[in-house]
Amino acid sequence: MGLYDKIEEIRSKPEHIRIRYVWFMVFVSTIGIIFLWWFSFKSRQIESNSALDNLKNSEIIPQINEQKDSLKTTVNQAKTVLDTQMQNQKTDSAQ
């Protein structure tokens, strides 16, 4: 018996029997979707944990700290240059 024959058999049954088939298929489909969602969620969780471990073990943290120190140095140099320019403007305007 093929799929087409089974569909024709179901079509020939009374409506309340066809409704049972519909609800059974809805239930089976919902369980399948939940099953797929659950395993995709688990695999993403495992991937994110391994990515976090790789991040901890990599050299990214020291690089970020170096960049932070470099940024602090640049900001301090910019403050010094601006302070010098402000003082020069004050002395020029006072003359």
C-alpha positions as CSV (number, residue, x, y, z in Angstrom):
1,M,0.0,0.0,0.0
2,G,1.5,3.3,-1.1
3,L,1.1,6.7,0.3
4,Y,-1.4,7.7,-2.3
5,D,-3.6,4.7,-1.5
6,K,-3.4,5.5,2.3
7,I,-4.5,9.1,1.6
8,E,-7.4,7.9,-0.5
9,E,-8.4,5.4,2.3
10,I,-8.3,8.3,4.9
11,R,-10.4,10.5,2.6
12,S,-13.1,7.8,2.4
13,K,-13.5,7.6,6.2
14,P,-16.0,9.7,8.2
15,E,-15.1,13.2,9.2
16,H,-14.5,12.4,12.9
17,I,-11.9,9.8,11.9
18,R,-10.2,12.2,9.5
19,I,-10.0,14.8,12.4
20,R,-8.3,12.1,14.6
21,Y,-5.7,11.6,11.8
22,V,-5.2,15.4,11.6
23,W,-4.6,15.8,15.3
24,F,-2.4,12.8,15.4
25,M,-0.2,14.2,12.7
26,V,-0.2,17.6,14.4
27,F,1.0,15.9,17.6
28,V,3.7,14.0,15.7
29,S,4.9,17.1,13.9
30,T,5.1,19.1,17.1
31,I,7.1,16.5,18.8
32,G,9.5,16.4,15.8
33,I,9.9,20.1,15.8
34,I,10.6,20.2,19.6
35,F,13.1,17.4,19.1
36,L,15.0,19.3,16.4
37,W,14.9,22.5,18.4
38,W,16.2,20.8,21.5
39,F,19.2,19.3,19.8
40,S,20.0,22.4,17.9
41,F,19.9,24.4,21.2
42,K,22.2,21.8,22.8
43,S,24.7,22.0,19.9
44,R,24.8,25.8,20.0
45,Q,25.4,25.7,23.8
46,I,28.3,23.3,23.3
47,E,29.7,25.5,20.5
48,S,29.5,28.6,22.6
49,N,31.2,26.9,25.6
50,S,34.1,25.7,23.4
51,A,34.4,29.2,21.8
52,L,34.6,30.7,25.3
53,D,37.3,28.2,26.3
54,N,39.3,29.1,23.2
55,L,38.9,32.8,24.0
56,K,40.2,32.2,27.5
57,N,43.2,30.2,26.3
58,S,44.1,32.5,23.4
59,E,46.3,35.6,23.4
60,I,43.4,38.0,22.9
61,I,43.3,39.1,26.6
62,P,46.9,40.2,26.6
63,Q,46.4,42.0,23.3
64,I,43.4,43.8,24.7
65,N,45.4,44.9,27.7
66,E,48.3,46.2,25.4
67,Q,45.8,48.1,23.4
68,K,44.2,49.6,26.6
69,D,47.7,50.7,27.8
70,S,48.4,52.2,24.3
71,L,45.1,54.1,24.4
72,K,45.9,55.5,27.8
73,T,49.3,56.7,26.6
74,T,47.7,58.3,23.5
75,V,45.1,60.1,25.6
76,N,47.7,61.4,28.1
77,Q,49.8,62.7,25.1
78,A,46.8,64.4,23.6
79,K,46.0,66.0,27.0
80,T,49.6,67.3,27.2
81,V,49.5,68.8,23.7
82,L,46.1,70.4,24.4
83,D,47.3,71.9,27.7
84,T,50.4,73.3,26.0
85,Q,48.4,74.8,23.2
86,M,46.0,76.4,25.8
87,Q,48.9,77.9,27.7
88,N,50.4,79.2,24.5
89,Q,47.1,80.8,23.5
90,K,46.8,82.4,27.0
91,T,50.3,83.9,26.8
92,D,49.6,85.1,23.2
93,S,46.4,86.8,24.2
94,A,47.9,88.3,27.3
95,Q,50.6,90.1,25.2
